[in-house]
Amino acid sequence: METGLIAARFFHFAAVMALFGLALFPLYSYPGRAGELPARLGRWLNASLRLAVLLAIASGPNLGIADRCEYGRNPERCGRPGRTALRVG
């Protein structure tokens, strides 16, 4: 189960970092130039940003389920809503 947690963290971290880098790319690559980004670059950037957002959104719940399974140390609780890995009281 630990490999699943490692993989979930890796994919979520990679998706969020790609999203961050793609969002800031126009700011540091075209800071003072007059005009807009070239059309081809703008289309590629929009498509890449959308894909990175979808991957980050999709990997978030997977990371949550993997964390819940690993920290709860009980495979029966994995993916069952309404149950928490840590009991209070």
C-alpha positions in Angstrom: 0.0 0.0 0.0 2.9 2.3 0.5 3.8 2.3 -3.2 0.3 3.5 -4.0 0.7 6.4 -1.6 4.1 7.2 -3.2 2.6 7.1 -6.7 -0.4 9.2 -5.7 1.8 11.9 -4.1 4.2 11.9 -7.1 1.4 12.3 -9.7 -0.4 15.0 -7.7 2.8 16.9 -7.1 3.8 16.6 -10.7 0.4 17.9 -11.9 0.4 20.8 -9.5 3.9 21.8 -10.3 3.2 21.6 -14.1 0.1 23.8 -13.5 2.1 26.3 -11.6 4.9 26.4 -14.2 2.5 26.7 -17.1 0.5 29.4 -15.5 3.6 31.5 -14.8 5.3 30.8 -18.2 4.0 33.9 -19.9 5.1 36.2 -17.0 8.8 35.3 -17.2 9.1 34.5 -20.9 7.4 37.6 -22.3 7.6 40.2 -19.4 8.3 43.4 -21.3 7.6 42.6 -24.9 5.0 44.6 -26.6 2.1 42.6 -27.9 0.6 39.2 -27.1 2.0 35.7 -27.2 2.3 34.1 -30.6 -0.9 32.4 -31.6 0.6 28.9 -31.7 2.2 29.3 -28.3 -1.1 30.7 -26.9 -3.1 27.7 -28.1 -0.5 25.2 -26.8 -0.4 27.0 -23.4 -4.2 27.0 -23.1 -4.5 23.3 -23.9 -1.6 22.4 -21.6 -3.1 24.5 -18.7 -6.5 22.7 -19.1 -4.9 19.3 -19.1 -2.8 20.2 -16.0 -5.9 21.5 -14.2 -7.8 18.2 -15.0 -4.9 16.1 -13.8 -4.5 18.1 -10.6 -8.2 17.8 -9.9 -8.3 14.1 -10.7 -5.2 13.3 -8.6 -6.4 15.1 -5.5 -9.1 12.5 -4.4 -6.7 9.7 -5.3 -4.1 11.2 -2.9 -6.8 11.5 -0.2 -7.8 7.9 -0.6 -4.2 6.7 -0.6 -3.5 8.8 2.5 -6.5 7.4 4.3 -5.6 3.9 3.5 -2.0 4.3 4.5 -2.5 6.2 7.8 -5.5 4.2 8.8 -3.5 0.9 8.2 -6.9 -0.8 7.6 -7.6 -1.8 4.0 -11.3 -2.2 4.7 -11.6 1.6 5.2 -10.1 2.5 1.8 -12.5 4.3 -0.4 -15.5 4.0 1.9 -17.1 7.4 2.5 -18.3 8.3 6.0 -15.5 6.5 7.7 -12.4 8.2 9.0 -9.0 6.7 9.5 -8.5 8.4 12.8 -11.1 8.0 15.5 -11.8 10.8 17.9 -12.8 9.9 21.5 
